[in-house]
Amino acid sequence: MSIKRMGLTAVAVLGLGTAGIVVAPMAAATETGVASTCGYRVLWGSSAVKEEASPSATIRKWKHQGDLVTGPCFELRHPPSGTKWTAVFCTCAEDGIGWMNSVSIDYRWQEG
């Protein structure tokens, strides 16, 4: 999956084809990176941090109810499943950005 933060568009590569993903930005981005950091609290007993914003993506880490997570303040929707995903910072992900199911976390604050 690749994300073009400047245009706030995203494309997911699924098998041999490509499917568009709708991006719902929560903050402005800059050429050098994300301008804001958002904080969230995990609502579910256990919630997966995935490599990509997809129900079938590889799980990289588990977060648990009450844990605080931070991310670059953007979300996207996986069209085939309709699931909305929130980007979170995670050294466990190849690009440093993991994805959590948006209904499993609650927005708490924003910096920047």
PDB file as gemmi writes it, atoms N, CA and C in Angstrom:
CRYST1    1.000    1.000    1.000  90.00  90.00  90.00 P 1                      
ATOM      1  N   MET A   1       0.857  -1.160   0.000  1.00  0.00           N  
ATOM      2  CA  MET A   1       0.000   0.000   0.000  1.00  0.00           C  
ATOM      3  C   MET A   1       0.902   1.221   0.000  1.00  0.00           C  
ATOM      4  N   SER A   2       0.527   2.225  -0.750  1.00  0.00           N  
ATOM      5  CA  SER A   2       1.280   3.472  -0.724  1.00  0.00           C  
ATOM      6  C   SER A   2       0.322   4.608  -0.425  1.00  0.00           C  
ATOM      7  N   ILE A   3       0.831   5.594   0.267  1.00  0.00           N  
ATOM      8  CA  ILE A   3       0.012   6.745   0.592  1.00  0.00           C  
ATOM      9  C   ILE A   3       0.740   7.987   0.131  1.00  0.00           C  
ATOM     10  N   LYS A   4       0.050   8.805  -0.601  1.00  0.00           N  
ATOM     11  CA  LYS A   4       0.594  10.072  -1.058  1.00  0.00           C  
ATOM     12  C   LYS A   4       0.026  11.139  -0.146  1.00  0.00           C  
ATOM     13  N   ARG A   5       0.809  11.583   0.828  1.00  0.00           N  
ATOM     14  CA  ARG A   5       0.296  12.488   1.850  1.00  0.00           C  
ATOM     15  C   ARG A   5       0.039  13.889   1.308  1.00  0.00           C  
ATOM     16  N   MET A   6       0.795  14.337   0.328  1.00  0.00           N  
ATOM     17  CA  MET A   6       0.607  15.697  -0.176  1.00  0.00           C  
ATOM     18  C   MET A   6      -0.801  15.881  -0.743  1.00  0.00           C  
ATOM     19  N   GLY A   7      -1.236  14.949  -1.565  1.00  0.00           N  
ATOM     20  CA  GLY A   7      -2.571  15.038  -2.145  1.00  0.00           C  
ATOM     21  C   GLY A   7      -3.618  14.370  -1.287  1.00  0.00           C  
ATOM     22  N   LEU A   8      -3.176  13.757  -0.186  1.00  0.00           N  
ATOM     23  CA  LEU A   8      -4.047  13.004   0.690  1.00  0.00           C  
ATOM     24  C   LEU A   8      -4.903  12.017  -0.086  1.00  0.00           C  
ATOM     25  N   THR A   9      -4.225  11.276  -0.970  1.00  0.00           N  
ATOM     26  CA  THR A   9      -4.871  10.187  -1.676  1.00  0.00           C  
ATOM     27  C   THR A   9      -4.128   8.908  -1.325  1.00  0.00           C  
ATOM     28  N   ALA A  10      -4.732   7.796  -1.575  1.00  0.00           N  
ATOM     29  CA  ALA A  10      -4.086   6.530  -1.266  1.00  0.00           C  
ATOM     30  C   ALA A  10      -4.468   5.499  -2.311  1.00  0.00           C  
ATOM     31  N   VAL A  11      -3.599   4.525  -2.508  1.00  0.00           N  
ATOM     32  CA  VAL A  11      -3.870   3.436  -3.423  1.00  0.00           C  
ATOM     33  C   VAL A  11      -3.430   2.143  -2.763  1.00  0.00           C  
ATOM     34  N   ALA A  12      -4.269   1.144  -2.819  1.00  0.00           N  
ATOM     35  CA  ALA A  12      -3.930  -0.164  -2.286  1.00  0.00           C  
ATOM     36  C   ALA A  12      -3.714  -1.109  -3.454  1.00  0.00           C  
ATOM     37  N   VAL A  13      -2.665  -1.891  -3.383  1.00  0.00           N  
ATOM     38  CA  VAL A  13      -2.414  -2.883  -4.419  1.00  0.00           C  
ATOM     39  C   VAL A  13      -2.953  -4.211  -3.899  1.00  0.00           C  
ATOM     40  N   LEU A  14      -3.946  -4.721  -4.577  1.00  0.00           N  
ATOM     41  CA  LEU A  14      -4.596  -5.959  -4.160  1.00  0.00           C  
ATOM     42  C   LEU A  14      -4.438  -6.986  -5.269  1.00  0.00           C  
ATOM     43  N   GLY A  15      -3.615  -7.982  -5.014  1.00  0.00           N  
ATOM     44  CA  GLY A  15      -3.368  -8.988  -6.043  1.00  0.00           C  
ATOM     45  C   GLY A  15      -2.701  -8.344  -7.237  1.00  0.00           C  
ATOM     46  N   LEU A  16      -3.267  -8.514  -8.425  1.00  0.00           N  
ATOM     47  CA  LEU A  16      -2.707  -7.947  -9.634  1.00  0.00           C  
ATOM     48  C   LEU A  16      -3.331  -6.609  -9.995  1.00  0.00           C  
ATOM     49  N   GLY A  17      -4.402  -6.237  -9.305  1.00  0.00           N  
ATOM     50  CA  GLY A  17      -5.101  -4.993  -9.634  1.00  0.00           C  
ATOM     51  C   GLY A  17      -4.851  -3.931  -8.589  1.00  0.00           C  
ATOM     52  N   THR A  18      -5.429  -2.792  -8.811  1.00  0.00           N  
ATOM     53  CA  THR A  18      -5.300  -1.681  -7.881  1.00  0.00           C  
ATOM     54  C   THR A  18      -6.693  -1.187  -7.520  1.00  0.00           C  
ATOM     55  N   ALA A  19      -6.887  -0.899  -6.256  1.00  0.00           N  
ATOM     56  CA  ALA A  19      -8.177  -0.398  -5.800  1.00  0.00           C  
ATOM     57  C   ALA A  19      -7.968   0.916  -5.086  1.00  0.00           C  
ATOM     58  N   GLY A  20      -8.798   1.895  -5.348  1.00  0.00           N  
ATOM     59  CA  GLY A  20      -8.678   3.186  -4.677  1.00  0.00           C  
ATOM     60  C   GLY A  20      -9.168   3.104  -3.257  1.00  0.00           C  
ATOM     61  N   ILE A  21      -8.634   3.964  -2.427  1.00  0.00           N  
ATOM     62  CA  ILE A  21      -9.052   4.033  -1.035  1.00  0.00           C  
ATOM     63  C   ILE A  21      -9.417   5.482  -0.750  1.00  0.00           C  
ATOM     64  N   VAL A  22     -10.529   5.697  -0.096  1.00  0.00           N  
ATOM     65  CA  VAL A  22     -10.979   7.036   0.234  1.00  0.00           C  
ATOM     66  C   VAL A  22     -10.233   7.505   1.483  1.00  0.00           C  
ATOM     67  N   VAL A  23      -9.643   8.677   1.427  1.00  0.00           N  
ATOM     68  CA  VAL A  23      -8.900   9.203   2.550  1.00  0.00           C  
ATOM     69  C   VAL A  23      -9.692  10.309   3.218  1.00  0.00           C  
ATOM     70  N   ALA A  24      -9.783  10.252   4.520  1.00  0.00           N  
ATOM     71  CA  ALA A  24     -10.451  11.294   5.282  1.00  0.00           C  
ATOM     72  C   ALA A  24      -9.404  11.969   6.162  1.00  0.00           C  
ATOM     73  N   PRO A  25      -8.729  13.013   5.658  1.00  0.00           N  
ATOM     74  CA  PRO A  25      -7.664  13.637   6.438  1.00  0.00           C  
ATOM     75  C   PRO A  25      -8.213  14.313   7.679  1.00  0.00           C  
ATOM     76  N   MET A  26      -7.462  14.242   8.763  1.00  0.00           N  
ATOM     77  CA  MET A  26      -7.844  14.905   9.997  1.00  0.00           C  
ATOM     78  C   MET A  26      -6.927  16.094  10.258  1.00  0.00           C  
ATOM     79  N   ALA A  27      -5.841  16.223   9.483  1.00  0.00           N  
ATOM     80  CA  ALA A  27      -4.915  17.345   9.658  1.00  0.00           C  
ATOM     81  C   ALA A  27      -4.140  17.545   8.384  1.00  0.00           C  
ATOM     82  N   ALA A  28      -3.571  18.719   8.223  1.00  0.00           N  
ATOM     83  CA  ALA A  28      -2.778  19.018   7.038  1.00  0.00           C  
ATOM     84  C   ALA A  28      -1.453  18.266   7.072  1.00  0.00           C  
ATOM     85  N   ALA A  29      -0.913  17.975   5.888  1.00  0.00           N  
ATOM     86  CA  ALA A  29       0.384  17.323   5.772  1.00  0.00           C  
ATOM     87  C   ALA A  29       1.338  18.277   5.064  1.00  0.00           C  
ATOM     88  N   THR A  30       2.617  18.052   5.270  1.00  0.00           N  
ATOM     89  CA  THR A  30       3.628  18.863   4.610  1.00  0.00           C  
ATOM     90  C   THR A  30       4.556  17.967   3.823  1.00  0.00           C  
ATOM     91  N   GLU A  31       5.421  18.555   3.015  1.00  0.00           N  
ATOM     92  CA  GLU A  31       6.353  17.759   2.226  1.00  0.00           C  
ATOM     93  C   GLU A  31       7.297  16.961   3.108  1.00  0.00           C  
ATOM     94  N   THR A  32       7.671  17.500   4.256  1.00  0.00           N  
ATOM     95  CA  THR A  32       8.629  16.840   5.123  1.00  0.00           C  
ATOM     96  C   THR A  32       7.992  15.846   6.077  1.00  0.00           C  
ATOM     97  N   GLY A  33       6.690  15.807   6.129  1.00  0.00           N  
ATOM     98  CA  GLY A  33       6.037  14.861   7.023  1.00  0.00           C  
ATOM     99  C   GLY A  33       4.691  15.376   7.472  1.00  0.00           C  
ATOM    100  N   VAL A  34       4.175  14.770   8.498  1.00  0.00           N  
ATOM    101  CA  VAL A  34       2.855  15.110   8.988  1.00  0.00           C  
ATOM    102  C   VAL A  34       2.967  16.279   9.952  1.00  0.00           C  
ATOM    103  N   ALA A  35       2.092  17.263   9.817  1.00  0.00           N  
ATOM    104  CA  ALA A  35       2.138  18.478  10.627  1.00  0.00           C  
ATOM    105  C   ALA A  35       1.589  18.260  12.030  1.00  0.00           C  
ATOM    106  N   SER A  36       0.734  17.280  12.238  1.00  0.00           N  
ATOM    107  CA  SER A  36       0.097  17.067  13.534  1.00  0.00           C  
ATOM    108  C   SER A  36       0.218  15.616  13.971  1.00  0.00           C  
ATOM    109  N   THR A  37       0.120  15.433  15.279  1.00  0.00           N  
ATOM    110  CA  THR A  37       0.072  14.097  15.862  1.00  0.00           C  
ATOM    111  C   THR A  37      -1.217  14.004  16.659  1.00  0.00           C  
ATOM    112  N   CYS A  38      -1.957  12.924  16.473  1.00  0.00           N  
ATOM    113  CA  CYS A  38      -3.196  12.700  17.213  1.00  0.00           C  
ATOM    114  C   CYS A  38      -2.992  11.578  18.224  1.00  0.00           C  
ATOM    115  N   GLY A  39      -3.708  11.679  19.333  1.00  0.00           N  
ATOM    116  CA  GLY A  39      -3.673  10.652  20.362  1.00  0.00           C  
ATOM    117  C   GLY A  39      -5.012   9.947  20.461  1.00  0.00           C  
ATOM    118  N   TYR A  40      -4.967   8.662  20.729  1.00  0.00           N  
ATOM    119  CA  TYR A  40      -6.164   7.830  20.813  1.00  0.00           C  
ATOM    120  C   TYR A  40      -6.050   6.902  22.016  1.00  0.00           C  
ATOM    121  N   ARG A  41      -7.203   6.481  22.543  1.00  0.00           N  
ATOM    122  CA  ARG A  41      -7.242   5.466  23.591  1.00  0.00           C  
ATOM    123  C   ARG A  41      -7.928   4.235  23.010  1.00  0.00           C  
ATOM    124  N   VAL A  42      -7.338   3.058  23.267  1.00  0.00           N  
ATOM    125  CA  VAL A  42      -7.889   1.796  22.768  1.00  0.00           C  
ATOM    126  C   VAL A  42      -9.132   1.441  23.584  1.00  0.00           C  
ATOM    127  N   LEU A  43     -10.225   1.140  22.868  1.00  0.00           N  
ATOM    128  CA  LEU A  43     -11.504   0.825  23.503  1.00  0.00           C  
ATOM    129  C   LEU A  43     -11.729  -0.666  23.693  1.00  0.00           C  
ATOM    130  N   TRP A  44     -11.241  -1.465  22.766  1.00  0.00           N  
ATOM    131  CA  TRP A  44     -11.495  -2.913  22.793  1.00  0.00           C  
ATOM    132  C   TRP A  44     -10.513  -3.619  23.718  1.00  0.00           C  
ATOM    133  N   GLY A  45     -10.885  -4.805  24.169  1.00  0.00           N  
ATOM    134  CA  GLY A  45     -10.006  -5.620  24.997  1.00  0.00           C  
ATOM    135  C   GLY A  45      -8.660  -5.853  24.332  1.00  0.00           C  
ATOM    136  N   SER A  46      -8.684  -6.183  23.052  1.00  0.00           N  
ATOM    137  CA  SER A  46      -7.474  -6.323  22.245  1.00  0.00           C  
ATOM    138  C   SER A  46      -7.773  -5.791  20.854  1.00  0.00           C  
ATOM    139  N   SER A  47      -6.851  -5.017  20.318  1.00  0.00           N  
ATOM    140  CA  SER A  47      -7.023  -4.441  18.990  1.00  0.00           C  
ATOM    141  C   SER A  47      -5.706  -4.565  18.229  1.00  0.00           C  
ATOM    142  N   ALA A  48      -5.800  -5.055  17.009  1.00  0.00           N  
ATOM    143  CA  ALA A  48      -4.606  -5.299  16.202  1.00  0.00           C  
ATOM    144  C   ALA A  48      -4.081  -4.020  15.557  1.00  0.00           C  
ATOM    145  N   VAL A  49      -2.760  -3.921  15.492  1.00  0.00           N  
ATOM    146  CA  VAL A  49      -2.089  -2.922  14.670  1.00  0.00           C  
ATOM    147  C   VAL A  49      -1.617  -3.686  13.445  1.00  0.00           C  
ATOM    148  N   LYS A  50      -2.111  -3.294  12.265  1.00  0.00           N  
ATOM    149  CA  LYS A  50      -1.831  -4.035  11.039  1.00  0.00           C  
ATOM    150  C   LYS A  50      -0.853  -3.291  10.142  1.00  0.00           C  
ATOM    151  N   GLU A  51      -0.200  -4.029   9.279  1.00  0.00           N  
ATOM    152  CA  GLU A  51       0.765  -3.463   8.335  1.00  0.00           C  
ATOM    153  C   GLU A  51       0.091  -2.565   7.308  1.00  0.00           C  
ATOM    154  N   GLU A  52      -1.111  -2.941   6.903  1.00  0.00           N  
ATOM    155  CA  GLU A  52      -1.865  -2.193   5.900  1.00  0.00           C  
ATOM    156  C   GLU A  52      -3.296  -1.993   6.392  1.00  0.00           C  
ATOM    157  N   ALA A  53      -3.996  -1.067   5.772  1.00  0.00           N  
ATOM    158  CA  ALA A  53      -5.387  -0.776   6.136  1.00  0.00           C  
ATOM    159  C   ALA A  53      -6.319  -1.748   5.432  1.00  0.00           C  
ATOM    160  N   SER A  54      -6.320  -2.978   5.908  1.00  0.00           N  
ATOM    161  CA  SER A  54      -7.126  -4.031   5.302  1.00  0.00           C  
ATOM    162  C   SER A  54      -7.433  -5.102   6.347  1.00  0.00           C  
ATOM    163  N   PRO A  55      -8.636  -5.648   6.329  1.00  0.00           N  
ATOM    164  CA  PRO A  55      -8.971  -6.710   7.281  1.00  0.00           C  
ATOM    165  C   PRO A  55      -8.053  -7.928   7.180  1.00  0.00           C  
ATOM    166  N   SER A  56      -7.508  -8.182   5.997  1.00  0.00           N  
ATOM    167  CA  SER A  56      -6.660  -9.358   5.812  1.00  0.00           C  
ATOM    168  C   SER A  56      -5.167  -9.063   5.948  1.00  0.00           C  
ATOM    169  N   ALA A  57      -4.798  -7.851   6.327  1.00  0.00           N  
ATOM    170  CA  ALA A  57      -3.387  -7.477   6.449  1.00  0.00           C  
ATOM    171  C   ALA A  57      -2.726  -8.188   7.627  1.00  0.00           C  
ATOM    172  N   THR A  58      -1.420  -8.272   7.558  1.00  0.00           N  
ATOM    173  CA  THR A  58      -0.623  -8.891   8.606  1.00  0.00           C  
ATOM    174  C   THR A  58      -0.715  -8.097   9.905  1.00  0.00           C  
ATOM    175  N   ILE A  59      -0.959  -8.804  11.006  1.00  0.00           N  
ATOM    176  CA  ILE A  59      -0.976  -8.167  12.327  1.00  0.00           C  
ATOM    177  C   ILE A  59       0.468  -8.024  12.787  1.00  0.00           C  
ATOM    178  N   ARG A  60       0.854  -6.805  13.167  1.00  0.00           N  
ATOM    179  CA  ARG A  60       2.219  -6.526  13.621  1.00  0.00           C  
ATOM    180  C   ARG A  60       2.326  -6.424  15.133  1.00  0.00           C  
ATOM    181  N   LYS A  61       1.222  -6.041  15.794  1.00  0.00           N  
ATOM    182  CA  LYS A  61       1.262  -5.833  17.235  1.00  0.00           C  
ATOM    183  C   LYS A  61      -0.170  -5.807  17.760  1.00  0.00           C  
ATOM    184  N   TRP A  62      -0.319  -6.091  19.044  1.00  0.00           N  
ATOM    185  CA  TRP A  62      -1.623  -5.986  19.688  1.00  0.00           C  
ATOM    186  C   TRP A  62      -1.588  -4.864  20.706  1.00  0.00           C  
ATOM    187  N   LYS A  63      -2.649  -4.066  20.745  1.00  0.00           N  
ATOM    188  CA  LYS A  63      -2.839  -3.053  21.765  1.00  0.00           C  
ATOM    189  C   LYS A  63      -4.054  -3.479  22.578  1.00  0.00           C  
ATOM    190  N   HIS A  64      -4.115  -3.014  23.826  1.00  0.00           N  
ATOM    191  CA  HIS A  64      -5.161  -3.483  24.729  1.00  0.00           C  
ATOM    192  C   HIS A  64      -5.959  -2.320  25.314  1.00  0.00           C  
ATOM    193  N   GLN A  65      -7.151  -2.632  25.783  1.00  0.00           N  
ATOM    194  CA  GLN A  65      -8.066  -1.620  26.298  1.00  0.00           C  
ATOM    195  C   GLN A  65      -7.350  -0.694  27.275  1.00  0.00           C  
ATOM    196  N   GLY A  66      -7.495   0.621  27.032  1.00  0.00           N  
ATOM    197  CA  GLY A  66      -6.886   1.622  27.895  1.00  0.00           C  
ATOM    198  C   GLY A  66      -5.532   2.115  27.405  1.00  0.00           C  
ATOM    199  N   ASP A  67      -4.872   1.370  26.504  1.00  0.00           N  
ATOM    200  CA  ASP A  67      -3.576   1.811  25.970  1.00  0.00           C  
ATOM    201  C   ASP A  67      -3.754   3.113  25.198  1.00  0.00           C  
ATOM    202  N   LEU A  68      -2.744   3.964  25.254  1.00  0.00           N  
ATOM    203  CA  LEU A  68      -2.719   5.174  24.445  1.00  0.00           C  
ATOM    204  C   LEU A  68      -1.841   4.920  23.229  1.00  0.00           C  
ATOM    205  N   VAL A  69      -2.299   5.365  22.067  1.00  0.00           N  
ATOM    206  CA  VAL A  69      -1.518   5.265  20.828  1.00  0.00           C  
ATOM    207  C   VAL A  69      -1.530   6.637  20.162  1.00  0.00           C  
ATOM    208  N   THR A  70      -0.512   6.911  19.367  1.00  0.00           N  
ATOM    209  CA  THR A  70      -0.451   8.171  18.625  1.00  0.00           C  
ATOM    210  C   THR A  70      -0.307   7.872  17.147  1.00  0.00           C  
ATOM    211  N   GLY A  71      -0.642   8.857  16.327  1.00  0.00           N  
ATOM    212  CA  GLY A  71      -0.546   8.673  14.885  1.00  0.00           C  
ATOM    213  C   GLY A  71      -0.535  10.012  14.172  1.00  0.00           C  
ATOM    214  N   PRO A  72      -0.365   9.961  12.851  1.00  0.00           N  
ATOM    215  CA  PRO A  72      -0.241  11.174  12.040  1.00  0.00           C  
ATOM    216  C   PRO A  72      -1.564  11.814  11.634  1.00  0.00           C  
ATOM    217  N   CYS A  73      -2.620  11.597  12.354  1.00  0.00           N  
ATOM    218  CA  CYS A  73      -3.915  12.272  12.152  1.00  0.00           C  
ATOM    219  C   CYS A  73      -4.521  12.040  10.771  1.00  0.00           C  
ATOM    220  N   PHE A  74      -4.588  10.808  10.318  1.00  0.00           N  
ATOM    221  CA  PHE A  74      -5.379  10.552   9.118  1.00  0.00           C  
ATOM    222  C   PHE A  74      -5.978   9.157   9.146  1.00  0.00           C  
ATOM    223  N   GLU A  75      -7.081   9.049   8.409  1.00  0.00           N  
ATOM    224  CA  GLU A  75      -7.860   7.822   8.328  1.00  0.00           C  
ATOM    225  C   GLU A  75      -8.122   7.514   6.870  1.00  0.00           C  
ATOM    226  N   LEU A  76      -8.469   6.284   6.601  1.00  0.00           N  
ATOM    227  CA  LEU A  76      -8.930   5.918   5.263  1.00  0.00           C  
ATOM    228  C   LEU A  76      -9.893   4.768   5.364  1.00  0.00           C  
ATOM    229  N   ARG A  77     -10.647   4.590   4.307  1.00  0.00           N  
ATOM    230  CA  ARG A  77     -11.650   3.529   4.254  1.00  0.00           C  
ATOM    231  C   ARG A  77     -11.220   2.492   3.222  1.00  0.00           C  
ATOM    232  N   HIS A  78     -11.318   1.233   3.591  1.00  0.00           N  
ATOM    233  CA  HIS A  78     -11.022   0.105   2.712  1.00  0.00           C  
ATOM    234  C   HIS A  78     -12.311  -0.219   1.965  1.00  0.00           C  
ATOM    235  N   PRO A  79     -12.417   0.182   0.677  1.00  0.00           N  
ATOM    236  CA  PRO A  79     -13.688   0.053  -0.048  1.00  0.00           C  
ATOM    237  C   PRO A  79     -14.326  -1.344  -0.055  1.00  0.00           C  
ATOM    238  N   PRO A  80     -13.565  -2.422  -0.303  1.00  0.00           N  
ATOM    239  CA  PRO A  80     -14.259  -3.717  -0.361  1.00  0.00           C  
ATOM    240  C   PRO A  80     -14.961  -4.095   0.941  1.00  0.00           C  
ATOM    241  N   SER A  81     -14.359  -3.760   2.091  1.00  0.00           N  
ATOM    242  CA  SER A  81     -14.955  -4.147   3.370  1.00  0.00           C  
ATOM    243  C   SER A  81     -15.769  -3.023   4.010  1.00  0.00           C  
ATOM    244  N   GLY A  82     -15.506  -1.773   3.604  1.00  0.00           N  
ATOM    245  CA  GLY A  82     -16.175  -0.636   4.214  1.00  0.00           C  
ATOM    246  C   GLY A  82     -15.587  -0.241   5.561  1.00  0.00           C  
ATOM    247  N   THR A  83     -14.546  -0.923   5.997  1.00  0.00           N  
ATOM    248  CA  THR A  83     -13.919  -0.650   7.283  1.00  0.00           C  
ATOM    249  C   THR A  83     -13.101   0.632   7.214  1.00  0.00           C  
ATOM    250  N   LYS A  84     -13.228   1.467   8.240  1.00  0.00           N  
ATOM    251  CA  LYS A  84     -12.430   2.686   8.330  1.00  0.00           C  
ATOM    252  C   LYS A  84     -11.219   2.396   9.223  1.00  0.00           C  
ATOM    253  N   TRP A  85     -10.033   2.840   8.781  1.00  0.00           N  
ATOM    254  CA  TRP A  85      -8.775   2.584   9.472  1.00  0.00           C  
ATOM    255  C   TRP A  85      -8.114   3.888   9.866  1.00  0.00           C  
ATOM    256  N   THR A  86      -7.455   3.892  11.011  1.00  0.00           N  
ATOM    257  CA  THR A  86      -6.718   5.052  11.504  1.00  0.00           C  
ATOM    258  C   THR A  86      -5.231   4.710  11.519  1.00  0.00           C  
ATOM    259  N   ALA A  87      -4.418   5.632  10.982  1.00  0.00           N  
ATOM    260  CA  ALA A  87      -2.969   5.455  10.975  1.00  0.00           C  
ATOM    261  C   ALA A  87      -2.416   5.708  12.371  1.00  0.00           C  
ATOM    262  N   VAL A  88      -1.512   4.835  12.820  1.00  0.00           N  
ATOM    263  CA  VAL A  88      -0.848   4.993  14.110  1.00  0.00           C  
ATOM    264  C   VAL A  88       0.643   4.770  13.924  1.00  0.00           C  
ATOM    265  N   PHE A  89       1.439   5.453  14.747  1.00  0.00           N  
ATOM    266  CA  PHE A  89       2.878   5.241  14.684  1.00  0.00           C  
ATOM    267  C   PHE A  89       3.208   3.882  15.283  1.00  0.00           C  
ATOM    268  N   CYS A  90       4.049   3.119  14.591  1.00  0.00           N  
ATOM    269  CA  CYS A  90       4.444   1.809  15.097  1.00  0.00           C  
ATOM    270  C   CYS A  90       5.775   1.400  14.457  1.00  0.00           C  
ATOM    271  N   THR A  91       6.793   1.234  15.274  1.00  0.00           N  
ATOM    272  CA  THR A  91       8.079   0.780  14.748  1.00  0.00           C  
ATOM    273  C   THR A  91       7.967  -0.645  14.215  1.00  0.00           C  
ATOM    274  N   CYS A  92       6.872  -1.317  14.549  1.00  0.00           N  
ATOM    275  CA  CYS A  92       6.642  -2.690  14.095  1.00  0.00           C  
ATOM    276  C   CYS A  92       6.286  -2.757  12.610  1.00  0.00           C  
ATOM    277  N   ALA A  93       5.844  -1.640  12.027  1.00  0.00           N  
ATOM    278  CA  ALA A  93       5.451  -1.609  10.616  1.00  0.00           C  
ATOM    279  C   ALA A  93       6.651  -1.227   9.756  1.00  0.00           C  
ATOM    280  N   GLU A  94       6.682  -1.732   8.537  1.00  0.00           N  
ATOM    281  CA  GLU A  94       7.811  -1.494   7.640  1.00  0.00           C  
ATOM    282  C   GLU A  94       8.078  -0.021   7.404  1.00  0.00           C  
ATOM    283  N   ASP A  95       7.026   0.797   7.275  1.00  0.00           N  
ATOM    284  CA  ASP A  95       7.203   2.233   7.021  1.00  0.00           C  
ATOM    285  C   ASP A  95       6.987   3.093   8.268  1.00  0.00           C  
ATOM    286  N   GLY A  96       6.858   2.457   9.431  1.00  0.00           N  
ATOM    287  CA  GLY A  96       6.658   3.190  10.676  1.00  0.00           C  
ATOM    288  C   GLY A  96       5.216   3.573  10.948  1.00  0.00           C  
ATOM    289  N   ILE A  97       4.310   3.237  10.021  1.00  0.00           N  
ATOM    290  CA  ILE A  97       2.883   3.528  10.177  1.00  0.00           C  
ATOM    291  C   ILE A  97       2.105   2.221  10.174  1.00  0.00           C  
ATOM    292  N   GLY A  98       1.405   1.968  11.267  1.00  0.00           N  
ATOM    293  CA  GLY A  98       0.511   0.826  11.343  1.00  0.00           C  
ATOM    294  C   GLY A  98      -0.923   1.326  11.203  1.00  0.00           C  
ATOM    295  N   TRP A  99      -1.857   0.400  11.146  1.00  0.00           N  
ATOM    296  CA  TRP A  99      -3.262   0.753  10.934  1.00  0.00           C  
ATOM    297  C   TRP A  99      -4.121   0.019  11.953  1.00  0.00           C  
ATOM    298  N   MET A 100      -5.028   0.774  12.593  1.00  0.00           N  
ATOM    299  CA  MET A 100      -5.960   0.176  13.539  1.00  0.00           C  
ATOM    300  C   MET A 100      -7.386   0.439  13.077  1.00  0.00           C  
ATOM    301  N   ASN A 101      -8.252  -0.532  13.313  1.00  0.00           N  
ATOM    302  CA  ASN A 101      -9.670  -0.369  13.000  1.00  0.00           C  
ATOM    303  C   ASN A 101     -10.174   0.841  13.792  1.00  0.00           C  
ATOM    304  N   SER A 102     -10.722   1.817  13.098  1.00  0.00           N  
ATOM    305  CA  SER A 102     -11.120   3.084  13.732  1.00  0.00           C  
ATOM    306  C   SER A 102     -12.150   2.926  14.840  1.00  0.00           C  
ATOM    307  N   VAL A 103     -13.003   1.915  14.783  1.00  0.00           N  
ATOM    308  CA  VAL A 103     -13.996   1.746  15.844  1.00  0.00           C  
ATOM    309  C   VAL A 103     -13.386   1.178  17.122  1.00  0.00           C  
ATOM    310  N   SER A 104     -12.141   0.707  17.051  1.00  0.00           N  
ATOM    311  CA  SER A 104     -11.491   0.128  18.227  1.00  0.00           C  
ATOM    312  C   SER A 104     -10.741   1.162  19.059  1.00  0.00           C  
ATOM    313  N   ILE A 105     -10.676   2.414  18.561  1.00  0.00           N  
ATOM    314  CA  ILE A 105      -9.970   3.468  19.288  1.00  0.00           C  
ATOM    315  C   ILE A 105     -10.828   4.726  19.367  1.00  0.00           C  
ATOM    316  N   ASP A 106     -10.542   5.546  20.355  1.00  0.00           N  
ATOM    317  CA  ASP A 106     -11.295   6.777  20.585  1.00  0.00           C  
ATOM    318  C   ASP A 106     -10.340   7.965  20.515  1.00  0.00           C  
ATOM    319  N   TYR A 107     -10.661   8.937  19.653  1.00  0.00           N  
ATOM    320  CA  TYR A 107      -9.847  10.139  19.499  1.00  0.00           C  
ATOM    321  C   TYR A 107      -9.799  10.898  20.826  1.00  0.00           C  
ATOM    322  N   ARG A 108      -8.602  11.330  21.225  1.00  0.00           N  
ATOM    323  CA  ARG A 108      -8.450  12.038  22.493  1.00  0.00           C  
ATOM    324  C   ARG A 108      -7.888  13.452  22.335  1.00  0.00           C  
ATOM    325  N   TRP A 109      -6.846  13.651  21.516  1.00  0.00           N  
ATOM    326  CA  TRP A 109      -6.201  14.960  21.415  1.00  0.00           C  
ATOM    327  C   TRP A 109      -5.393  15.076  20.128  1.00  0.00           C  
ATOM    328  N   GLN A 110      -4.994  16.321  19.833  1.00  0.00           N  
ATOM    329  CA  GLN A 110      -4.175  16.602  18.656  1.00  0.00           C  
ATOM    330  C   GLN A 110      -3.121  17.650  19.009  1.00  0.00           C  
ATOM    331  N   GLU A 111      -1.881  17.432  18.549  1.00  0.00           N  
ATOM    332  CA  GLU A 111      -0.785  18.383  18.726  1.00  0.00           C  
ATOM    333  C   GLU A 111      -0.359  18.885  17.365  1.00  0.00           C  
ATOM    334  N   GLY A 112       0.095  20.117  17.322  1.00  0.00           N  
ATOM    335  CA  GLY A 112       0.682  20.637  16.091  1.00  0.00           C  
ATOM    336  C   GLY A 112      -0.223  21.395  15.204  1.00  0.00           C  
TER     337      GLY A 112                                                      
END                                                                             
